[in-house]
Amino acid sequence: MTSLPRRFTLCLILLAGCLHAAPLFAQAWPAKPVRIIVPYPPGGGADQMARLVAPKLAAVFGQPFVVENQSGAATMIGTGMVARAAPDGYTLLVSGNVLPVNVLISKTPSYKVSDFVLVAGIGSYPYVLTMNPGVPANTFAEFIDYAKKNPGKLNAVSLGPGGVTHLLTERFASVAGIQITSIHYRGAAPGLLDLLSGQVQIFLDAANTALPQVRAGKLRALAVSSENRFALLPDLPTLKEAGLPAMTQNGWFAMFAPVGTPKAIVDRLNAEIIKAVSGIDVDAQFGQRGLAPMPLAPEPFAAFMKEDAARWEQTLRTLNITLE
């Protein structure tokens, strides 16, 4: 039998080493702390979900999972950072429906949806229409009547131009036939301060940030955006019940990684995230905050995200909203 040329044999050895390198790399991961970028200020839904999941992952993988808030530019600063990060499993992103919306609305987005691979769904939440008690209305119907009689007098909290709360507020004003001026804020916290002081009057707020103020009697809740009534505010009508079915809309959060991240790492993260958010203790902590676990694998979540993005695209077309 003729022996193989030495150069060819060396190539085979190198190829075999490369074939083994990927699984060995995945098995060794993580060998250092993992960053979870949240492109929102502290305290919001994405931040809360990331901080609930991070210690669960740290316990499983034996390395810290460090949550970093990198807010600004309607989440595009932090999101762009992850899009440009090395696809080695050490930089992850927890973001929500704003991720595909930014690409739809901005002429110069800092990323493309294709820059990311979905790791897992984490959670969802409804929006609650909250109002400063200084507005003379106690029910949704009274609020709409007041708004129609006082056109242009209502301001609403928006978490940045082109953001989800901005688009949702504009959709609400359109389908309700009222005039609302969106006032843009860097995050929910400064917007809430102005809402509580009466500088702005309404906020279609994520349930997790709205609940504490509503429970304390500092804000009045008028309706909820979910398909069915919200378990933590069961007397609150849905916007669909109030005659606005086009306002049925839940927010969501998921974990993403830079495209090119080894599949073995994505699969391991997916399995542990699904296990974490399906756990009884995390479920209870989500529920207390008005959040619902949404433990979805990449394929079904990608289908869900595509359908959700199509709804936002329809909103943009209907309202003719664009950003420079």
Summary of the structure (lengths in Angstrom):
residues: 324
radius of gyration: 22.7
end to end distance: 70.1
largest distance: 95.9
contacts: 1097
relative contact order: 0.18
helix: 46%
strand: 19%
